[in-house]
Amino acid sequence: MVIGWLAIIIPNRNRAVTEKNLQLCFPKMNLQQQKQLLRKSLIETGKTFTEAGPMWKWEKDKLFKLIKQVQGEELLTKALENKHGVILALPHLGNWELLSLYVSNKYPTTSMYQRPKMAQLESIIKHGRERMGANLVPADNVGVRAMLKALKNNELVVILPDQEPNTGTGLFAPFFGLQAYSMTLVSRLAKKTQASVIIAYTKRLTSGEGYEITFTDLPEMNEIINTKDLDDSVVYLNNELEKMIRCVPEQYQWSYKRFRNQPITKENQRVNFYNS
């Protein structure tokens, strides 16, 4: 919590980006409500930083004792019975590191991995995320092929779907009423393999009591993928992600410049929400 409180008091990039995102995504909130959500969000962001070490280092029994309840996991096990694999979409909500460790301990799991900016952290992070059995693959064509293979073997593939994709690999779709450059990878993988898509997140409980994991299936996803355009599938996924985030908005990673790339206007200009 100390990191979060410092972020509230001292001007910094995370606070500035979080404040702008909350203004953009919750325009109906009055100024006082936005300030309250900003304060809560920065505290939760601080918790995300301090949780990283235990997530990568603690022993399994000690770590999983923190999970007080798991809701909807039967949706995941039932989906695996279809023998087409499962794509688990994890938004940057709550403690997604713990959720990745939880599923990789129980199911054959392949996760896409982006190298950290600080090269000296790579071995620590990679080992920490793989230590329960996950197979981390690079965020490139090699990684995509590995995920396709995993799905064809009826395994689990973990993707963080609210990250901005590389230029030319995504499309613009609504997210909290704004246009967000969104990845098509989840939809393309599901269409190619007929894999089921499930959204999940780990909610922090109050007063440090632990965590609660929730799995939610997307029953319309396969129908949309097979009968409509790719755009409709991405719009649907963004909408479902937004619903989940609205359940605990303070625990979402609002410090990420989710709307930095915008469509070109009729005047051949781009909107810059972040002034940098």
QUITA-V673174 format. One record per residue. BURIAL is # if it has 9 or more other ideal C-beta (glycine too) atoms within 8 Angstrom, else .. Layout:
BEGIN
burial=<BURIAL & BURIAL>
END
This chain:
BEGIN
burial=<. & . & # & # & # & # & # & # & . & . & . & . & . & # & # & # & # & # & # & # & # & # & # & # & # & # & . & . & # & . & . & . & # & # & . & . & # & # & # & # & # & # & # & # & # & # & # & # & . & . & # & # & . & . & # & # & . & . & . & . & . & . & # & # & . & . & # & . & . & # & . & # & # & . & # & # & . & . & # & # & . & . & . & # & # & # & # & # & # & # & # & # & # & # & # & # & # & # & # & # & # & # & # & # & # & . & # & # & # & # & # & # & # & . & . & . & . & . & . & . & . & # & . & . & # & # & # & # & # & # & . & # & # & # & # & # & # & . & . & . & . & . & # & # & . & # & # & # & . & # & # & . & . & . & # & # & # & # & # & # & # & . & . & # & # & . & . & . & . & # & # & # & # & # & # & # & . & # & # & # & # & # & # & # & # & # & # & # & # & # & # & . & # & . & # & # & # & # & # & # & # & # & # & # & # & . & . & . & . & # & # & # & # & # & # & # & # & # & . & . & # & # & . & # & # & . & . & . & . & # & . & # & # & # & # & # & # & # & # & # & # & # & . & # & # & . & . & # & # & # & # & # & . & # & # & # & . & # & # & # & . & # & . & . & . & . & . & . & . & . & . & . & # & # & . & .>
END
